[in-house]
C-alpha cells in the first residue's frame, strides 16, 4: 500500500540515517562549482578590461589622438583595473575552495554549519567599487 499515515512512501528516498550525508555533500559541491563559475567569469572580465586598454591605445594610434608618453605607459587605469579584477577572481576562488573544504569537514563530522556572510559582503563591496571605477574611467575618456 503506497499510503502510510496520509503520506506517500517513496522507496527511492534516502534513509534518515545520520551517516548518509550525500545530499549535503552534493549541495556543498554545487555551491563550490557556482563560485568556480563566478571566478572564471571574473577572470575573463578582468582580461577583457585589461585588453580594453590595448584597444584604446590602438584606437589612439589610428586617430592620432594619443601622445607618445601615454603610449609608452603600460600602467593606465583600465590595465590596472583589469589586473585587479583578475586578482579578485583568483582570491575568491581560493576562498571558495577553503569554504568547500571547511564545510566538507563539518559534514563528515556531522556538526551543524553556521554560514558566514563576510565573504559575500566583502566581494560585493569590492565588485561595486570596481564597477564605479569602470564607470568613472569610461565617462572620463568619452
CORMODA-V855570 format. One record per residue. RES is the residue in three letters. OMEGA is omega as a letter, one per 40 degrees, with the letter a starting at -180 (999 if undefined). Layout:
res-><RES	RES>
omega-><OMEGA	OMEGA>
//
This chain:
res-><UNK	UNK	UNK	UNK	UNK	UNK	UNK	UNK	UNK	UNK	UNK	UNK	UNK	UNK	UNK	UNK	UNK	UNK	UNK	UNK	UNK	UNK	UNK	UNK	UNK	UNK	UNK	UNK	UNK	UNK	UNK	UNK	UNK	UNK	UNK	UNK	UNK	UNK	UNK	UNK	UNK	UNK	UNK	UNK	UNK	UNK	UNK	UNK	UNK	UNK	UNK	UNK	UNK	UNK	UNK	UNK	UNK	UNK	UNK	UNK	UNK	UNK	UNK	UNK	UNK	UNK	UNK	UNK	UNK	UNK	UNK	UNK	UNK	UNK	UNK	UNK	UNK	UNK	UNK	UNK	UNK	UNK	UNK	UNK	UNK	UNK	UNK	UNK	UNK	UNK	UNK	UNK	UNK	UNK	UNK	UNK	UNK	UNK	UNK	UNK	UNK	UNK	UNK	UNK	UNK	UNK	UNK	UNK	UNK	UNK	UNK	UNK	UNK	UNK	UNK	UNK	UNK	UNK	UNK	UNK	UNK	UNK	UNK	UNK	UNK	UNK	UNK	UNK	UNK	UNK	UNK	UNK	UNK	UNK	UNK	UNK	UNK	UNK	UNK	UNK	UNK	UNK>
omega-><a	a	i	a	i	i	i	i	a	a	a	a	a	i	i	a	a	a	a	a	a	i	i	i	a	i	i	i	i	i	i	a	i	i	i	i	i	i	i	i	i	i	i	i	i	i	a	i	i	i	i	i	i	i	i	i	a	i	i	i	a	a	i	i	i	i	a	a	a	i	a	a	i	a	i	a	a	i	a	i	i	i	i	i	i	i	i	i	i	i	i	i	i	i	i	i	i	i	i	a	i	a	i	i	i	i	i	i	a	i	a	i	i	a	i	a	a	i	a	a	a	a	i	i	i	i	i	i	i	i	i	i	i	i	i	a	a	i	i	a	a	999>
//
